[in-house]
Amino acid sequence: MPQELLIAEIIGIVAFALSGLFVATRQKLDLLGIFIISFLTALGGGVTRDIIIQKTPYSFSHFLPVGLVLGVVVIGLALRLHQKSTIESHFLFIISDTLGLVSFAITGALLGIANDFHIIGVLLLSLVTAVGGGVLRDMLLNEVPLILKSDFYGSVALLVATILYLLHLIEAVNTITIFAVFGCGIALRLIAHYKKWHLPKL
């Protein structure tokens, strides 16, 4: 896996594992439930993405994703139980979910581009990667998926993918532009959340 993709993948896994931990503890799940929700949130989107592009899921062939999720859950539970950390604070959830969303949107878009997908394919692969784990988590917990009811959420993934595809057309996808898109995506999601931006509702 290219270095840029690996970095984005690691950030996404850690961030989504933390947001899954937040949701699981809020729901007062037992220890096994916490691990299941954290793994689904962190790895569900990436596994779905890899299946779509007919590739052995990275999570199934490398121990790194599993180790990252295990580490986040163990450390998170230790902080919460022994130091009464603010791991369940609303702000931390928004930050971790935002980092996961943008990171996975980038990996999905870049893999779509690498597999010669057209613009719609790149957008859909980016969206599936970014929100797939969260959708599986919410469905398992019998909640309406965040992408269907939240402010600028899935829209951020689509915008990130669109920008990367346009950069690809002018051959300007490199480490600097990827990190720039990453920063812009995070800023957009946080601004949209705190300004309460919404798409039009019918």
C-alpha positions as CSV (number, residue, x, y, z in Angstrom):
1,M,0.0,0.0,0.0
2,P,1.5,3.4,-1.0
3,Q,2.7,5.6,2.0
4,E,-0.1,8.2,1.5
5,L,-2.8,5.6,1.5
6,L,-1.3,3.8,4.5
7,I,-1.1,7.0,6.6
8,A,-4.7,7.9,5.7
9,E,-5.8,4.3,6.5
10,I,-4.1,4.4,9.9
11,I,-5.7,7.7,10.8
12,G,-9.1,6.5,9.7
13,I,-8.9,3.2,11.6
14,V,-7.8,4.8,14.8
15,A,-10.3,7.7,14.6
16,F,-13.3,5.4,13.7
17,A,-12.3,2.9,16.4
18,L,-12.5,5.7,18.9
19,S,-15.8,6.9,17.7
20,G,-17.1,3.3,17.8
21,L,-15.9,3.0,21.3
22,F,-17.7,6.2,22.2
23,V,-21.0,5.0,20.8
24,A,-20.6,1.5,22.4
25,T,-19.9,2.9,25.9
26,R,-22.8,5.4,25.5
27,Q,-25.1,2.4,24.7
28,K,-23.7,0.6,27.8
29,L,-22.7,-2.5,25.9
30,D,-20.7,-5.2,27.5
31,L,-17.0,-5.8,26.7
32,L,-17.7,-8.0,23.7
33,G,-20.2,-5.5,22.3
34,I,-17.7,-2.7,22.6
35,F,-15.1,-4.7,20.6
36,I,-17.7,-5.7,17.9
37,I,-18.9,-2.1,17.5
38,S,-15.4,-0.7,17.4
39,F,-14.2,-3.2,14.8
40,L,-17.3,-2.7,12.7
41,T,-16.9,1.1,12.7
42,A,-13.2,1.1,12.1
43,L,-12.9,-1.7,9.5
44,G,-16.4,-2.1,7.9
45,G,-16.0,0.6,5.3
46,G,-12.5,-0.6,4.3
47,V,-13.5,-4.2,4.0
48,T,-16.5,-3.2,1.8
49,R,-14.2,-1.1,-0.4
50,D,-11.7,-3.8,-0.9
51,I,-14.5,-6.3,-1.8
52,I,-15.8,-3.9,-4.4
53,I,-12.4,-3.5,-6.1
54,Q,-11.9,-7.3,-5.9
55,K,-9.0,-7.2,-3.5
56,T,-8.3,-9.2,-0.4
57,P,-9.4,-6.9,2.4
58,Y,-6.4,-5.3,3.9
59,S,-7.8,-6.0,7.4
60,F,-7.8,-9.7,6.6
61,S,-4.2,-9.9,5.3
62,H,-2.4,-7.6,7.7
63,F,-2.5,-7.5,11.5
64,L,-2.0,-3.7,11.7
65,P,-5.7,-2.7,11.4
66,V,-6.7,-5.3,14.0
67,G,-3.8,-4.2,16.3
68,L,-4.8,-0.6,16.0
69,V,-8.4,-1.2,16.9
70,L,-7.4,-3.5,19.8
71,G,-5.0,-0.8,21.1
72,V,-7.6,2.0,20.9
73,V,-10.2,0.0,22.7
74,V,-7.9,-1.2,25.5
75,I,-6.3,2.2,26.0
76,G,-9.7,4.0,25.8
77,L,-11.3,1.7,28.3
78,A,-8.3,2.0,30.6
79,L,-8.5,5.8,30.5
80,R,-12.3,5.8,31.1
81,L,-12.3,3.3,33.9
82,H,-9.2,4.3,35.8
83,Q,-8.7,8.0,35.1
84,K,-12.3,9.1,34.4
85,S,-11.2,10.5,31.1
86,T,-13.5,12.6,29.0
87,I,-13.3,10.0,26.2
88,E,-17.1,10.2,25.9
89,S,-17.2,13.9,25.5
90,H,-19.2,15.2,22.6
91,F,-16.2,17.2,21.1
92,L,-13.9,14.1,21.1
93,F,-16.6,12.1,19.2
94,I,-17.0,14.8,16.6
95,I,-13.2,15.1,16.1
96,S,-12.6,11.3,15.8
97,D,-15.6,10.8,13.5
98,T,-14.4,13.7,11.3
99,L,-10.9,12.4,11.1
100,G,-12.2,8.9,10.2
101,L,-14.6,10.3,7.6
102,V,-12.1,12.4,5.7
103,S,-9.3,9.8,5.9
104,F,-11.4,7.0,4.5
105,A,-12.9,9.3,1.9
106,I,-9.4,10.0,0.7
107,T,-8.4,6.3,0.6
108,G,-11.5,5.3,-1.2
109,A,-11.1,8.0,-3.8
110,L,-7.4,7.2,-4.4
111,L,-8.1,3.5,-4.8
112,G,-10.9,4.3,-7.2
113,I,-8.5,6.4,-9.2
114,A,-5.8,3.8,-9.1
115,N,-8.3,1.2,-10.4
116,D,-9.3,3.5,-13.3
117,F,-12.9,4.1,-12.1
118,H,-14.8,7.0,-13.7
119,I,-16.0,9.9,-11.7
120,I,-19.1,8.3,-10.4
121,G,-17.2,5.1,-9.4
122,V,-14.6,7.2,-7.5
123,L,-17.4,9.1,-5.7
124,L,-19.3,6.0,-4.7
125,L,-16.2,4.1,-3.6
126,S,-15.1,7.1,-1.5
127,L,-18.6,7.3,0.1
128,V,-18.8,3.6,0.8
129,T,-15.3,3.6,2.4
130,A,-16.0,6.7,4.5
131,V,-19.5,5.9,5.8
132,G,-19.7,2.1,5.5
133,G,-18.4,1.3,9.0
134,G,-20.7,3.9,10.6
135,V,-23.7,2.6,8.7
136,L,-23.1,-1.0,9.9
137,R,-22.6,0.3,13.4
138,D,-25.8,2.3,13.5
139,M,-27.8,-0.5,11.9
140,L,-26.6,-3.0,14.4
141,L,-27.6,-0.6,17.2
142,N,-31.0,-0.1,15.6
143,E,-30.4,3.6,14.9
144,V,-30.9,5.7,11.8
145,P,-27.5,5.9,10.1
146,L,-25.8,9.3,10.7
147,I,-25.4,9.8,6.9
148,L,-29.2,9.9,6.5
149,K,-29.9,12.5,9.2
150,S,-26.8,14.5,9.9
151,D,-25.6,17.8,8.6
152,F,-22.8,17.9,6.0
153,Y,-21.5,14.3,6.5
154,G,-21.7,12.1,3.4
155,S,-21.4,15.4,1.4
156,V,-17.9,15.9,2.8
157,A,-16.8,12.6,1.5
158,L,-18.3,13.3,-2.0
159,L,-16.6,16.7,-2.1
160,V,-13.2,15.3,-1.1
161,A,-13.5,12.6,-3.8
162,T,-14.5,15.2,-6.4
163,I,-11.5,17.4,-5.6
164,L,-9.1,14.4,-5.7
165,Y,-10.5,13.3,-9.0
166,L,-10.1,16.8,-10.5
167,L,-6.5,16.9,-9.2
168,H,-6.0,13.5,-10.9
169,L,-7.2,14.9,-14.2
170,I,-4.5,17.6,-14.1
171,E,-1.9,15.1,-12.7
172,A,-1.6,17.1,-9.5
173,V,-2.2,14.3,-6.9
174,N,0.8,14.2,-4.6
175,T,1.5,14.1,-0.9
176,I,1.1,17.9,-0.5
177,T,-2.2,18.1,-2.3
178,I,-3.5,15.1,-0.5
179,F,-2.7,16.6,2.9
180,A,-4.2,19.9,1.7
181,V,-7.5,18.1,0.8
182,F,-7.3,16.3,4.2
183,G,-7.1,19.6,6.0
184,C,-9.9,21.3,4.0
185,G,-12.2,18.3,4.5
186,I,-11.7,18.4,8.2
187,A,-12.3,22.1,8.3
188,L,-15.4,21.8,6.2
189,R,-16.9,19.1,8.3
190,L,-16.2,20.9,11.6
191,I,-17.6,24.2,10.3
192,A,-20.6,22.5,8.9
193,H,-21.3,20.8,12.3
194,Y,-20.9,23.9,14.4
195,K,-22.7,26.2,12.0
196,K,-25.4,23.5,11.7
197,W,-25.3,23.5,7.8
198,H,-27.9,21.1,6.3
199,L,-28.8,20.0,2.8
200,P,-32.3,21.0,1.8
201,K,-35.0,18.7,3.2
202,L,-38.1,17.8,1.3
